[in-house]
């Protein structure tokens, strides 16, 4: 073996046997997870990790990845010294000279690290002083004076020339120059050139900011809390501290911010701009903000507080910290969209990506890259474009007029196509992207749509046209035109929807479909074109190809096969891996039962075709009444749909079953309106607390509450029904999606075609997808109950199909291992009765029992 091969082998990181960063004595499954994670990152793999809630998943992911990152820093330093020594061998110097030179280089590296630590330590001390000053002040809301831009001429609405596109933060060139400097891209105006060091990072993403905030709480438990350079990225909605702008912007804060920044630079003498974005000669403020961000981990709320204390924009200030950060958290949309990554200057090459709560990743990728365009938006575009060209025709260069003429032709043809469909008897139609372009006629087929799409990016014409029309509406509004007041400031420029639709039409023909349907808007029939992405792999491939390792983690990731076939079909087997761990709870704290028959002996099979069967409804009602007699405290029952729940309620109201249920527990229903969810949950918890407090041994055997919820709705994900809130979770039926949906049919057809072209035999891939979508939703509902080590509950599956091997293998492994397939309803009751009798002497703390070991609440 050569010297280079020996060096590489010496620098390979061996998987550690222990993880001192973990702040508790880890359970075996936690240790296994950290080991597997470390190995997956080191061997540059794509891996799927399944770890049930309550097993310390977040902390395990954090400690495992940060342990690798620390070892990687040591390896990088050693590797750099080795390379430096190798480069000196050609100088034909004595060995002692080489040793001294290498030692000086090592000292320089260490000094650089110490300087960074000292800078961040000073930022920490300054932050503490700021906190003390703030605490001494009277608590009152800071009033920020609203700054109004003065009247401007029409030059700002002319299209841009020679401006690069592709960013979600499209702005005038002068604004871009300022932000480039503030973001550290150009600092020649400073006396000393400041080098921005980069480093290996872990990008940690999840669905919501609240889930990402939990990561900061977990990081606080480790010894790396202060030494890990961390930044949380968010949207303007979460980070903007310009309250006057927020009030003025309405629902479009992004657009209002861009307008404010553009106004600041383009009309520097007239406009006031944003008071929280430092000017070119105040870059030290952004550097100061960056150092405060890196000094100690801060979640989104902390960044807002810091921004208000330093009077510096946390939205742009947090971006300034990305390059030097070692751990970066960001919501899904900022990672999964290429344009968002470009806007943030995120380079994934060689970095680690961890996607938490990844069970819905495929649907998220498909959703983010699907889009809708309506005839209402089309007609608004045509109207705005006509007004704009009429006003600026004489001032526009010929190249702009040519592009705008082509754009007008495309919009006109698209509107005509929609109106023809509206006049036809067809309710809906599914077409390929190429089919839509062909249907628009030869005139449009002759237009290079890619050129139009590029022109929209480069000229920023969408904002120019929308901005000019907003100005006209403002003028009319001042003159008392109420219609202008109603229509002014749309969520985003209408032409942006057209631009997105054009980009979708540029996708490969097999990657998506255009679903055309009729709808109603304010009593008026409209046509809606929805581009439906079918192939998530192509959109996610750039993340996979660039990143060193990609880890998808979740509490319930089954069925895992979908991820392999739909997201990573191009990956070789040696680069893909899975890890699934059991639960930390004792086996006696969980029981799972599949019940195939009801109390009267009737078969329980809640297929869509049999849901109108009154006898089936009565059988289900009696089964739930009997279960209520066994289950203490709270019981959550998940129904397949709101329609099914309402149907059962009508039957049970008529035959008296609801009265029998209400006599045992107070009944609550999941509301269809999001705003009412908190109130229902609060009242549900209060009812259980009241019943438990009156029970002699801490278990409300005869009281408590019953909550009817819906699989896949508001209560089936992201909520904890721990301890007394759910001593049983019941799932009724299997919530299969509507097979009549044109979009679902197209998705099933797509996966079938992919399977056939790949030569994959066996079961129909479309039906496999259909079943997997159902079971993913079931698994999320099941996971609401067991939320920490000392929790206990029964999982009850009411439908004979749950006993079939095909369905069982798609349940989480830790549930499938415990699942009892009872021969009769009586046998199920006997089994559950024994389980609950074994728990009667347990007195539980309703907020969760504390132990010396970590448990995730």
Buried (B, 14 or more C-beta within 10 A) or exposed (E): EEEEEEBEEEEEBEBBEEBEBBBBEBBEBBBBBBBBBBBBBBBEBBBBBBBBBBBBBBBBBBBBBBBBBBBBBEBBBBBEBBEBBEEBEEEEEEEEEBEEBBEEBBEEBEEEEEEBEEBBEEBBEBBEEBEEEEEEEEEEEEEBEEBEBEEBEEEBBBBBEEBEBEBBBBBBBBBBBBBEBBBBEEBEEEEEEEEEEEBBBBBBBBBEBEBBBBBBEBBEBBEBBBBBBBBBBBBBEBBBBBBBBBEBBEEBBBBBBBBBBBBBBBBEEEBBBBBBBBBEEEBEBBBBBBBBBBBBBBBBEBBBBBBBBBBBBBBBBBBBBBBBBBBBBBBBBBBBBBBBBBBBBBBBEEBBBBBBBBBBBBEBBBBBBBBBBBBBBBBBBBEBBEBBBEBBEEEBEEEBEEBBEBBBBBBBBBBEBBBEBBEEEEEBBBBBBEEBBEBBEEEBEEBEBEEBBBBBBBBBBBBBBBBBBBBBBBEBBEEEBEEBBEBBBBEBBBBBBBBBBBBBBEBEEBBBBBBBBBEEEEEEEBBBBBBBBBBBBBBBBEBBEBBBBBBBBBBBBBBBEBBBBBBBBEBEEEBBBBBBBBBBBEEEBBBBBBBBBBBEEBEBBBEBEEBEBEEBBBBBBBBBBBBBEBBBBBBBBBBBBBEBBEBBBEBBEEBEBBEBBEEBBBBBBBBEEEEEBEEBBEBBBEBBBBBBEEBEEBBBBEBBBBBBBBBBBBBBBEBBBBBBBBBBBBBBBBBBBEEEEBBBBBBBBBBBBBBEEEEEEEEEBBEBBBBBBBBBBBBBBBBBBBBBBBBBBBBBBBBBBBBEEEBBEBBBBBBBEBBBBBEBBEBBBEBBEEBBEEBEEEEBEBEBBEEEBBBBE
